[in-house]
Amino acid sequence: MEVRIRLGSGIARLAAAPVLMLELPNGATVEDLYDRLVRSNPELAPALRSALPVVQGAHVARGQALAHGDEVALLTPVSGG
C-alpha cells in the first residue's frame, strides 16, 4: 500500500522534500512507517523520536493501522508561553 507523509516544518528541514511517499505492506502501522522512514532517511531519526503522528486530522497512536492512500502528518510538539 502507498502512504503519503507530510513532514511538519521542524522535520521537513532535515529531509529532501516536505512530502514523501512510502510503499508499506498491507496491515502496516504508524510504527512501521517510522521504522521505514528512519531506515531510508537516518537524518530524520532524532526528530522522529518526538514527532506526533496525525491521520485524518486526529492524533493517533503508533500502533494505529494505516490504509492505502492515508496521509500521515508528522508534527513536532511546540510549547510556549
MDAnalysis code that builds the backbone (N, CA, C; Angstrom):
import MDAnalysis as mda
import numpy as np

u = mda.Universe.empty(243, n_residues=81, atom_resindex=np.repeat(np.arange(81), 3), trajectory=True)
u.add_TopologyAttr("name", ["N", "CA", "C"] * 81)
u.add_TopologyAttr("resid", np.arange(1, 82))
u.add_TopologyAttr("resname", ["MET", "GLU", "VAL", "ARG", "ILE", "ARG", "LEU", "GLY", "SER", "GLY", "ILE", "ALA", "ARG", "LEU", "ALA", "ALA", "ALA", "PRO", "VAL", "LEU", "MET", "LEU", "GLU", "LEU", "PRO", "ASN", "GLY", "ALA", "THR", "VAL", "GLU", "ASP", "LEU", "TYR", "ASP", "ARG", "LEU", "VAL", "ARG", "SER", "ASN", "PRO", "GLU", "LEU", "ALA", "PRO", "ALA", "LEU", "ARG", "SER", "ALA", "LEU", "PRO", "VAL", "VAL", "GLN", "GLY", "ALA", "HIS", "VAL", "ALA", "ARG", "GLY", "GLN", "ALA", "LEU", "ALA", "HIS", "GLY", "ASP", "GLU", "VAL", "ALA", "LEU", "LEU", "THR", "PRO", "VAL", "SER", "GLY", "GLY"])
u.atoms.positions = np.array([
    [0.844, -1.175, 0.000],
    [0.000, 0.000, 0.000],
    [0.883, 1.228, 0.000],
    [0.356, 2.303, -0.546],
    [1.119, 3.542, -0.611],
    [0.549, 4.541, 0.391],
    [1.445, 5.195, 1.128],
    [1.070, 6.172, 2.136],
    [1.853, 7.455, 1.874],
    [1.183, 8.567, 2.033],
    [1.808, 9.879, 1.844],
    [2.180, 10.428, 3.216],
    [3.394, 10.957, 3.336],
    [3.864, 11.529, 4.603],
    [4.115, 13.007, 4.398],
    [3.460, 13.805, 5.207],
    [3.669, 15.252, 5.181],
    [4.461, 15.607, 6.439],
    [5.652, 16.140, 6.231],
    [6.534, 16.464, 7.350],
    [6.285, 17.892, 7.812],
    [6.117, 18.052, 9.121],
    [5.994, 19.388, 9.691],
    [7.293, 20.152, 9.482],
    [7.238, 21.463, 9.612],
    [8.397, 22.299, 9.281],
    [9.650, 21.939, 10.071],
    [9.496, 21.543, 11.318],
    [10.663, 21.177, 12.118],
    [11.374, 19.931, 11.610],
    [10.630, 19.046, 10.983],
    [11.204, 17.804, 10.455],
    [11.582, 17.973, 8.982],
    [10.771, 18.724, 8.237],
    [10.983, 18.886, 6.797],
    [12.351, 19.475, 6.476],
    [12.866, 20.307, 7.358],
    [14.180, 20.907, 7.088],
    [15.299, 19.868, 7.065],
    [15.034, 18.685, 7.612],
    [16.030, 17.605, 7.636],
    [15.895, 16.657, 6.447],
    [14.816, 16.792, 5.691],
    [14.533, 15.866, 4.599],
    [14.754, 16.531, 3.244],
    [14.799, 15.709, 2.223],
    [14.975, 16.215, 0.857],
    [13.727, 16.951, 0.374],
    [12.553, 16.583, 0.904],
    [11.291, 17.198, 0.491],
    [10.316, 17.172, 1.665],
    [9.355, 18.099, 1.715],
    [8.396, 18.126, 2.824],
    [7.294, 17.070, 2.720],
    [7.168, 16.454, 1.530],
    [6.169, 15.405, 1.335],
    [6.881, 14.189, 0.748],
    [6.651, 13.047, 1.361],
    [7.277, 11.795, 0.927],
    [6.189, 10.761, 0.665],
    [6.485, 9.820, -0.200],
    [5.587, 8.693, -0.447],
    [6.329, 7.431, -0.027],
    [5.637, 6.551, 0.673],
    [6.236, 5.285, 1.088],
    [5.329, 4.133, 0.684],
    [5.948, 3.073, 0.268],
    [5.248, 1.825, -0.005],
    [5.421, 0.965, 1.245],
    [4.311, 0.561, 1.840],
    [4.331, -0.254, 3.047],
    [3.490, -1.505, 2.807],
    [3.780, -2.579, 3.550],
    [2.963, -3.786, 3.398],
    [1.550, -3.559, 3.953],
    [0.576, -4.275, 3.420],
    [-0.784, -4.202, 3.967],
    [-0.751, -4.525, 5.448],
    [-1.529, -3.790, 6.223],
    [-1.574, -4.003, 7.662],
    [-0.503, -3.252, 8.429],
    [0.310, -2.446, 7.734],
    [1.373, -1.697, 8.407],
    [0.781, -0.668, 9.364],
    [1.545, -0.358, 10.395],
    [1.123, 0.605, 11.406],
    [1.957, 1.875, 11.291],
    [1.582, 2.873, 12.069],
    [2.365, 4.103, 12.128],
    [3.789, 3.778, 12.583],
    [3.940, 2.861, 13.512],
    [5.280, 2.468, 13.972],
    [6.099, 1.900, 12.820],
    [5.480, 1.093, 11.974],
    [6.169, 0.558, 10.796],
    [6.616, 1.692, 9.875],
    [5.763, 2.702, 9.733],
    [6.107, 3.866, 8.923],
    [7.339, 4.573, 9.499],
    [7.353, 4.784, 10.812],
    [8.508, 5.402, 11.472],
    [9.770, 4.582, 11.211],
    [9.687, 3.274, 11.389],
    [10.853, 2.405, 11.177],
    [11.376, 2.527, 9.756],
    [10.473, 2.503, 8.769],
    [10.872, 2.602, 7.373],
    [11.493, 3.968, 7.085],
    [10.920, 5.024, 7.658],
    [11.475, 6.369, 7.448],
    [12.894, 6.477, 7.996],
    [13.114, 5.941, 9.174],
    [14.451, 6.015, 9.787],
    [15.464, 5.211, 8.980],
    [15.052, 4.045, 8.476],
    [15.980, 3.242, 7.665],
    [16.336, 3.928, 6.360],
    [15.353, 4.578, 5.726],
    [15.622, 5.209, 4.437],
    [16.124, 6.650, 4.556],
    [15.903, 7.268, 5.712],
    [16.322, 8.662, 5.945],
    [16.877, 8.789, 7.365],
    [18.059, 8.242, 7.638],
    [18.580, 8.230, 9.001],
    [18.708, 9.622, 9.628],
    [18.830, 10.646, 8.800],
    [18.950, 12.005, 9.324],
    [17.667, 12.472, 10.022],
    [16.558, 11.783, 9.788],
    [15.295, 12.129, 10.432],
    [15.142, 11.522, 11.824],
    [15.960, 10.545, 12.163],
    [15.803, 9.788, 13.411],
    [15.658, 10.671, 14.649],
    [16.522, 11.658, 14.867],
    [16.368, 12.462, 16.087],
    [15.024, 13.191, 16.158],
    [14.566, 13.737, 15.047],
    [13.305, 14.486, 15.030],
    [12.100, 13.559, 15.176],
    [12.201, 12.346, 14.648],
    [11.063, 11.430, 14.705],
    [10.809, 10.894, 16.108],
    [11.801, 10.952, 16.970],
    [11.602, 10.459, 18.341],
    [10.465, 11.183, 19.042],
    [10.308, 12.478, 18.756],
    [9.263, 13.248, 19.433],
    [8.118, 13.649, 18.491],
    [8.160, 13.210, 17.245],
    [7.125, 13.592, 16.276],
    [5.779, 12.980, 16.630],
    [4.744, 13.769, 16.443],
    [3.376, 13.318, 16.696],
    [2.704, 12.963, 15.379],
    [2.203, 11.734, 15.247],
    [1.530, 11.341, 14.006],
    [0.068, 11.786, 13.999],
    [-0.348, 12.370, 12.888],
    [-1.729, 12.818, 12.714],
    [-2.268, 12.205, 11.417],
    [-3.390, 11.500, 11.535],
    [-4.036, 10.883, 10.374],
    [-5.472, 11.393, 10.333],
    [-5.887, 11.921, 9.203],
    [-7.231, 12.460, 9.022],
    [-7.584, 13.478, 10.104],
    [-6.614, 14.316, 10.450],
    [-6.850, 15.404, 11.394],
    [-6.836, 15.028, 12.860],
    [-6.553, 13.779, 13.184],
    [-6.552, 13.345, 14.581],
    [-5.213, 12.717, 14.947],
    [-4.738, 13.054, 16.146],
    [-3.523, 12.430, 16.647],
    [-3.805, 10.947, 16.860],
    [-2.897, 10.087, 16.405],
    [-3.092, 8.643, 16.542],
    [-1.889, 8.031, 17.255],
    [-2.104, 6.868, 17.829],
    [-1.029, 6.120, 18.482],
    [-0.155, 5.458, 17.423],
    [1.047, 5.124, 17.800],
    [1.961, 4.489, 16.845],
    [1.512, 3.097, 16.446],
    [0.628, 2.501, 17.202],
    [0.094, 1.182, 16.860],
    [-1.070, 1.240, 15.877],
    [-1.495, 2.433, 15.505],
    [-2.617, 2.620, 14.574],
    [-2.298, 2.000, 13.217],
    [-3.210, 1.175, 12.722],
    [-3.044, 0.592, 11.386],
    [-3.313, 1.657, 10.325],
    [-2.588, 1.566, 9.240],
    [-2.744, 2.501, 8.131],
    [-3.439, 1.804, 6.968],
    [-4.031, 2.611, 6.092],
    [-4.695, 2.091, 4.905],
    [-4.085, 2.737, 3.669],
    [-4.216, 2.057, 2.546],
    [-3.724, 2.591, 1.285],
    [-4.303, 3.991, 1.065],
    [-3.432, 4.932, 0.716],
    [-3.863, 6.288, 0.437],
    [-3.909, 7.209, 1.636],
    [-3.663, 6.687, 2.836],
    [-3.643, 7.556, 4.016],
    [-2.560, 8.607, 3.886],
    [-2.834, 9.781, 4.466],
    [-1.810, 10.811, 4.594],
    [-1.496, 10.938, 6.072],
    [-0.229, 10.818, 6.411],
    [0.215, 10.920, 7.794],
    [1.053, 12.187, 7.915],
    [0.590, 13.099, 8.756],
    [1.370, 14.299, 9.046],
    [2.214, 14.001, 10.274],
    [3.491, 14.307, 10.203],
    [4.391, 14.120, 11.342],
    [4.780, 15.496, 11.837],
    [4.289, 15.840, 13.010],
    [4.461, 17.171, 13.546],
    [5.313, 17.153, 14.797],
    [6.082, 18.198, 14.985],
    [6.885, 18.310, 16.201],
    [6.083, 19.116, 17.223],
    [6.097, 18.662, 18.472],
    [5.359, 19.399, 19.505],
    [6.008, 20.766, 19.744],
    [5.188, 21.725, 20.089],
    [5.693, 23.062, 20.381],
    [5.160, 23.486, 21.745],
    [5.937, 24.273, 22.414],
    [5.471, 24.815, 23.683],
    [5.809, 26.294, 23.700],
    [5.173, 26.989, 24.533],
    [5.421, 28.426, 24.612],
    [4.640, 29.014, 25.763],
    [4.761, 30.269, 25.862],
    [4.061, 30.876, 26.986],
    [3.516, 32.214, 26.653],
])
